[in-house]
C-alpha cells in the first residue's frame, strides 16, 4: 500500500542547524515516489527538507560528500547544509532528514528541450560520470549481473493477468490497456526470447536515477541535479540510455530520435564512451524494458497507483522500440 508520512519535527530539526530562523510554513512537495520532501519557509529563507524514508545515515552521508565534491568540479548540484555538529544527516525518532538550499527551478522533459538543450543534457550526464570517477573512492566491482529470464517474465505476466481476472471492481480503461499490453508483451517475448543479453559487468559510479524530476532548470540551463539516493556502481552507458529513454519518449511511445542522437553524441564525447559501449547498452536496456512490469505490479499487487500515469507511454515504447530497434541503436551509437 502507499506509504503514509508523519509531519517532520521541524522545530527540533531547525534547532540542530542553529541559525535557520523561525518556521513560517512547511509544505509537502508533491512530486517523487521514493522519498518525502518539503518546502520549508523560514525567516532566514527557504529550504528543501528531505525525509529519507529508507534512511541509512552512512550511505546518505556518502551521497552528500559526493555532491559537495562534484560541486567543486562545476557540476550543478544542491549539497546539503551542515548542522551545528558538522553532520549533514539528522536522525530524529529513527528517521533520517537532510536540509538543502531551496533551488528555484523547473523540471523540463525532452519535449521542452531544443536540440541544443539535448546536447547540453548529454554533456551534463557525461560530466557527472567523469566527475564521479574523480571524486569517489574505487569500489569493488560486484559480480556480473544477469539479464531478465523470459521464463520468469512469462510467470509474472500470468500473475498479473490473474490479478486482472480476479478484480472485484468494474474494469476501467487502464485495466483494458494493461491486459492488452500484457498479452502483446507475451507475444513479443515469444518472438525475441533468443535475444537475451549475456551477463553484464558493471562500469562505474552513476547517479542512479537521472530523469526529468531529478533535474531542475533555470531557463535553458540546468540549475541542480537532485536526489542522489541511488548513487552506486553500475554500467554508465546504461544509465545514459535509460535517461534518454525517459527524457525523450513521447506520449505515443516513440522516441524523438533527432534529440536522442544529439544527446548521445554529446554524452559519448564528454564521457569518452565508444559507440560499441552505447550499442550494447541499448540492447540491455531494451531487453530490460521488454521484461519489466513494475508499474502494473505496483497497481495490482501492492495497491499503489502513484505510477499509473507512466504506463501508457512506457508500455507503448517497448513495442515501438522493438519495431525500430536498428534506428534507435543508430541514434545512440551512430
FENRA-V856872 format. One record per residue. N is the residue number from 0. PHI is phi in whole degrees, -180 to 180 (none if undefined). NEAR is the number of other ideal C-beta (glycine too) atoms within 12 Angstrom. Layout:
n=N phi=PHI near=NEAR
n=N phi=PHI near=NEAR
This chain:
n=0 phi=none near=11
n=1 phi=-58 near=17
n=2 phi=-74 near=17
n=3 phi=-107 near=8
n=4 phi=-125 near=16
n=5 phi=-84 near=17
n=6 phi=-63 near=20
n=7 phi=-67 near=33
n=8 phi=-77 near=23
n=9 phi=-61 near=31
n=10 phi=-61 near=18
n=11 phi=-65 near=19
n=12 phi=-62 near=34
n=13 phi=-63 near=31
n=14 phi=-60 near=20
n=15 phi=-68 near=27
n=16 phi=-98 near=32
n=17 phi=81 near=17
n=18 phi=-143 near=17
n=19 phi=-97 near=31
n=20 phi=87 near=21
n=21 phi=-94 near=17
n=22 phi=-71 near=28
n=23 phi=-103 near=18
n=24 phi=-163 near=17
n=25 phi=-143 near=28
n=26 phi=-111 near=21
n=27 phi=-61 near=21
n=28 phi=-91 near=27
n=29 phi=-70 near=13
n=30 phi=-82 near=21
n=31 phi=118 near=27
n=32 phi=-109 near=26
n=33 phi=-108 near=25
n=34 phi=-133 near=33
n=35 phi=-121 near=34
n=36 phi=-125 near=35
n=37 phi=-137 near=33
n=38 phi=-90 near=29
n=39 phi=-105 near=38
n=40 phi=-99 near=22
n=41 phi=-132 near=26
n=42 phi=-69 near=15
n=43 phi=-107 near=20
n=44 phi=123 near=22
n=45 phi=-102 near=25
n=46 phi=-140 near=36
n=47 phi=-105 near=36
n=48 phi=-101 near=42
n=49 phi=-112 near=40
n=50 phi=-100 near=38
n=51 phi=-81 near=37
n=52 phi=-66 near=24
n=53 phi=-105 near=17
n=54 phi=-72 near=26
n=55 phi=-125 near=16
n=56 phi=-52 near=22
n=57 phi=-66 near=16
n=58 phi=-67 near=22
n=59 phi=-65 near=34
n=60 phi=-62 near=27
n=61 phi=-64 near=25
n=62 phi=-60 near=42
n=63 phi=-64 near=35
n=64 phi=-62 near=27
n=65 phi=-62 near=37
n=66 phi=-67 near=37
n=67 phi=-64 near=24
n=68 phi=-70 near=26
n=69 phi=-66 near=33
n=70 phi=-59 near=24
n=71 phi=-66 near=15
n=72 phi=-93 near=21
n=73 phi=94 near=17
n=74 phi=-79 near=34
n=75 phi=-73 near=29
n=76 phi=-139 near=38
n=77 phi=-131 near=35
n=78 phi=-59 near=29
n=79 phi=-73 near=34
n=80 phi=-84 near=35
n=81 phi=-96 near=23
n=82 phi=-78 near=25
n=83 phi=-64 near=17
n=84 phi=-91 near=13
n=85 phi=88 near=15
n=86 phi=-84 near=23
n=87 phi=-101 near=34
n=88 phi=-115 near=33
n=89 phi=-112 near=39
n=90 phi=-109 near=25
n=91 phi=-132 near=26
n=92 phi=60 near=15
n=93 phi=81 near=15
n=94 phi=-105 near=27
n=95 phi=-102 near=33
n=96 phi=-129 near=41
n=97 phi=-143 near=45
n=98 phi=-113 near=44
n=99 phi=-120 near=38
n=100 phi=-63 near=28
n=101 phi=-79 near=28
n=102 phi=-105 near=28
n=103 phi=-77 near=16
n=104 phi=-165 near=25
n=105 phi=-127 near=20
n=106 phi=-81 near=29
n=107 phi=-134 near=28
n=108 phi=-91 near=28
n=109 phi=-62 near=34
n=110 phi=-64 near=21
n=111 phi=-93 near=20
n=112 phi=-103 near=33
n=113 phi=-74 near=19
n=114 phi=-62 near=22
n=115 phi=-64 near=17
n=116 phi=-65 near=29
n=117 phi=-66 near=36
n=118 phi=-63 near=27
n=119 phi=-62 near=29
n=120 phi=-64 near=44
n=121 phi=-63 near=43
n=122 phi=-64 near=29
n=123 phi=-64 near=38
n=124 phi=-66 near=45
n=125 phi=-62 near=36
n=126 phi=-64 near=32
n=127 phi=-60 near=45
n=128 phi=-67 near=42
n=129 phi=-70 near=28
n=130 phi=-66 near=34
n=131 phi=-62 near=40
n=132 phi=-61 near=27
n=133 phi=-81 near=20
n=134 phi=-99 near=28
n=135 phi=-97 near=27
n=136 phi=-68 near=14
n=137 phi=-63 near=12
n=138 phi=-114 near=18
n=139 phi=-65 near=8
n=140 phi=-70 near=17
n=141 phi=-66 near=16
n=142 phi=-62 near=11
n=143 phi=-53 near=15
n=144 phi=-99 near=20
n=145 phi=-92 near=18
n=146 phi=-76 near=28
n=147 phi=-60 near=31
n=148 phi=-90 near=17
n=149 phi=-56 near=25
n=150 phi=-61 near=15
n=151 phi=-66 near=19
n=152 phi=-66 near=31
n=153 phi=-58 near=24
n=154 phi=-65 near=18
n=155 phi=-64 near=27
n=156 phi=-58 near=33
n=157 phi=-64 near=19
n=158 phi=-60 near=20
n=159 phi=-70 near=34
n=160 phi=-63 near=25
n=161 phi=-64 near=17
n=162 phi=-62 near=26
n=163 phi=-65 near=28
n=164 phi=-68 near=16
n=165 phi=-92 near=14
n=166 phi=-60 near=20
n=167 phi=-91 near=9
n=168 phi=-99 near=11
n=169 phi=-60 near=9
n=170 phi=-71 near=17
n=171 phi=-118 near=15
n=172 phi=-63 near=13
n=173 phi=-64 near=26
n=174 phi=-60 near=27
n=175 phi=-64 near=16
n=176 phi=-65 near=25
n=177 phi=-59 near=34
n=178 phi=-64 near=26
n=179 phi=-59 near=23
n=180 phi=-69 near=33
n=181 phi=-64 near=34
n=182 phi=-69 near=21
n=183 phi=-62 near=24
n=184 phi=-65 near=37
n=185 phi=-61 near=26
n=186 phi=-66 near=19
n=187 phi=-62 near=30
n=188 phi=-65 near=33
n=189 phi=-62 near=18
n=190 phi=-81 near=16
n=191 phi=-118 near=27
n=192 phi=-58 near=23
n=193 phi=-71 near=10
n=194 phi=-96 near=21
n=195 phi=-58 near=24
n=196 phi=-69 near=30
n=197 phi=-73 near=14
n=198 phi=-54 near=16
n=199 phi=-112 near=27
n=200 phi=-98 near=23
n=201 phi=-78 near=23
n=202 phi=-115 near=30
n=203 phi=-173 near=34
n=204 phi=-71 near=34
n=205 phi=-135 near=37
n=206 phi=-60 near=39
n=207 phi=97 near=31
n=208 phi=-156 near=28
n=209 phi=-86 near=39
n=210 phi=-154 near=32
n=211 phi=-56 near=31
n=212 phi=-77 near=28
n=213 phi=-110 near=40
n=214 phi=-139 near=40
n=215 phi=-105 near=29
n=216 phi=-115 near=28
n=217 phi=-113 near=16
n=218 phi=64 near=16
n=219 phi=-91 near=19
n=220 phi=-105 near=19
n=221 phi=-61 near=34
n=222 phi=-101 near=24
n=223 phi=-165 near=30
n=224 phi=-93 near=41
n=225 phi=-119 near=39
n=226 phi=55 near=37
n=227 phi=-98 near=43
n=228 phi=-61 near=32
n=229 phi=-102 near=25
n=230 phi=-52 near=37
n=231 phi=-173 near=26
n=232 phi=-98 near=27
n=233 phi=-151 near=32
n=234 phi=-63 near=37
n=235 phi=-66 near=39
n=236 phi=-63 near=40
n=237 phi=-68 near=39
n=238 phi=-63 near=41
n=239 phi=-62 near=46
n=240 phi=-70 near=44
n=241 phi=-59 near=34
n=242 phi=-62 near=41
n=243 phi=-62 near=44
n=244 phi=-62 near=43
n=245 phi=-74 near=32
n=246 phi=-66 near=38
n=247 phi=-108 near=41
n=248 phi=-77 near=34
n=249 phi=-95 near=23
n=250 phi=-55 near=21
n=251 phi=-79 near=16
n=252 phi=97 near=28
n=253 phi=-84 near=27
n=254 phi=-98 near=43
n=255 phi=-80 near=32
n=256 phi=-68 near=29
n=257 phi=-62 near=22
n=258 phi=-71 near=34
n=259 phi=-59 near=42
n=260 phi=-63 near=28
n=261 phi=-63 near=31
n=262 phi=-61 near=43
n=263 phi=-67 near=45
n=264 phi=-65 near=30
n=265 phi=-66 near=30
n=266 phi=-62 near=43
n=267 phi=-61 near=35
n=268 phi=-65 near=21
n=269 phi=-70 near=27
n=270 phi=-98 near=35
n=271 phi=54 near=18
n=272 phi=-101 near=34
n=273 phi=-86 near=18
n=274 phi=-61 near=22
n=275 phi=-63 near=16
n=276 phi=-63 near=30
n=277 phi=-69 near=40
n=278 phi=-62 near=29
n=279 phi=-65 near=29
n=280 phi=-66 near=40
n=281 phi=-58 near=38
n=282 phi=-65 near=33
n=283 phi=-69 near=38
n=284 phi=-72 near=38
n=285 phi=-59 near=38
n=286 phi=-64 near=34
n=287 phi=-57 near=29
n=288 phi=-66 near=40
n=289 phi=-62 near=38
n=290 phi=-105 near=32
n=291 phi=-106 near=32
n=292 phi=-137 near=37
n=293 phi=-63 near=25
n=294 phi=-65 near=31
n=295 phi=-70 near=36
n=296 phi=-67 near=23
n=297 phi=-59 near=26
n=298 phi=-69 near=29
n=299 phi=-92 near=32
n=300 phi=-106 near=20
n=301 phi=-111 near=18
n=302 phi=69 near=16
n=303 phi=-112 near=19
n=304 phi=-105 near=23
n=305 phi=-63 near=21
n=306 phi=-99 near=26
n=307 phi=-55 near=26
n=308 phi=-64 near=16
n=309 phi=-79 near=29
n=310 phi=-69 near=33
n=311 phi=-56 near=26
n=312 phi=-69 near=31
n=313 phi=-64 near=36
n=314 phi=-73 near=36
n=315 phi=-68 near=26
n=316 phi=-59 near=35
n=317 phi=-58 near=39
n=318 phi=-68 near=28
n=319 phi=-63 near=29
n=320 phi=-60 near=38
n=321 phi=-62 near=28
n=322 phi=-71 near=20
n=323 phi=-117 near=21
n=324 phi=-57 near=27
n=325 phi=-64 near=18
n=326 phi=-66 near=22
n=327 phi=-66 near=36
n=328 phi=-63 near=29
n=329 phi=-65 near=21
n=330 phi=-65 near=35
n=331 phi=-81 near=46
n=332 phi=-113 near=29
n=333 phi=-81 near=20
